[in-house]
Amino acid sequence: MRPLETDSDYCRRRAAQERAAAAGAADERAARSHRDLAGRFEALAATGLISLA
């Protein structure tokens, strides 16, 4: 049987979980923004207005 968790242990564990979740969400937002920006540049390149070379 697992020992009972103290209040401070619980708070530390929950804070770590929340930080991990927030970091994951931030990473996903950054990746989504990067994909969006890359798509916009590719669309501009397709029109010939810019060169990606």
C-alpha positions, 0 to 999 in steps of 0.5 A: 500500500502506498503511504498517504500523501501530505498536504505539502506533497500533494500541493507540490505534485499538483503544481508540477502537473500544472506546470507540465500541462502549461508547458505542453500547451505552450509548446502546442501553441508555438507549433501551431503558430509556426505551422500557420506562419510557414503556410503563409510564407509558402502561399506567398512564395506560390504567388511569386511575391517572395522567394524562399530560396 
